Amino acid sequence: MIGAVIILSTDSQKKVAADLATELKRSGFQTWDCENDLLPGDEWDLEIPNQITKASAAVVLIPAKSVTDWLLKDGLVRLSSLGKPTKRVVIGQSRVLSQQTIDEIATWLHSLD
């Protein structure tokens, strides 16, 4: 099984990220996302790049109306420069991931083993 999977999202997608982390954990993956793992007082601007470096792979949740979010752009650039396998998932207005999408993400992660 691959190592930790970081889930990056915008503030508006934090619940989607937390729900995805829960589903991936049920499938046996170790995950890290801001909503579940960033603690009060943590320096997010240091912790997120640190977790990107530690991660084996990443899932980036991109809101359809916010593809220019600077934090996501920074995360994607960092992931690319480190050669981390990255799956980009565009989130529609429903702000919910379908079970099919969750299954596709889990299948992709299993293929990285």
Secondary structure as the mmCIF struct_conf table of DSSP 4:
data_model
#
loop_
_struct_conf.conf_type_id
_struct_conf.id
_struct_conf.beg_label_comp_id
_struct_conf.beg_label_asym_id
_struct_conf.beg_label_seq_id
_struct_conf.end_label_comp_id
_struct_conf.end_label_asym_id
_struct_conf.end_label_seq_id
STRN STRN1 VAL A 5 LEU A 8
HELX_RH_3T_P HELX_RH_3T_P1 ASP A 11 GLN A 13
HELX_RH_AL_P HELX_RH_AL_P1 LYS A 14 ARG A 26
TURN_TY1_P TURN_TY1_P1 SER A 27 GLY A 28
STRN STRN2 THR A 31 ASP A 33
HELX_RH_AL_P HELX_RH_AL_P2 CYS A 34 ASP A 37
HELX_LH_PP_P HELX_LH_PP_P1 LEU A 38 LEU A 39
TURN_TY1_P TURN_TY1_P2 PRO A 40 GLY A 41
HELX_RH_AL_P HELX_RH_AL_P3 TRP A 44 LYS A 54
BEND BEND1 SER A 56 SER A 56
STRN STRN3 ALA A 57 PRO A 63
TURN_TY1_P TURN_TY1_P3 ALA A 64 LYS A 65
TURN_TY1_P TURN_TY1_P4 VAL A 67 THR A 68
HELX_RH_AL_P HELX_RH_AL_P4 TRP A 70 SER A 81
TURN_TY1_P TURN_TY1_P5 LEU A 82 GLY A 83
STRN STRN4 THR A 86 ILE A 91
TURN_TY1_P TURN_TY1_P6 GLN A 93 SER A 94
HELX_RH_AL_P HELX_RH_AL_P5 GLN A 99 SER A 111
TURN_TY1_P TURN_TY1_P7 LEU A 112 LEU A 112
#
